[in-house]
Amino acid sequence: MNARRAVGAALKGRDDAALAAARTRVNEAKIALGERGPVWWSDSTPDQSRRMARNTSYADWYEALGRTA
């Protein structure tokens, strides 16, 4: 969060050099947390991201939500 706050401060201060440094720190933190970079898990399941739930193996679960919600 310190890096994210630094991005905000750099934007407010219109400091391009500080902004670039802060964004680099944010990127490094995201990579360290596993949010960016190469996939670090291997569970052998198909990737269903970027698909509508009704078009995946979650279709039954998704349909049931509409009846109870």
Residue pairs with C-beta under 8 A, 6 or more apart in sequence:
2 25
3 22
3 25
3 26
3 28
3 29
4 26
6 18
6 21
6 22
6 25
7 19
7 22
7 23
7 26
9 18
9 22
10 16
10 18
10 19
10 21
10 22
11 19
27 36
30 36
31 37
34 40
48 56
48 57
48 58
53 59
53 61
53 62
54 62
54 63
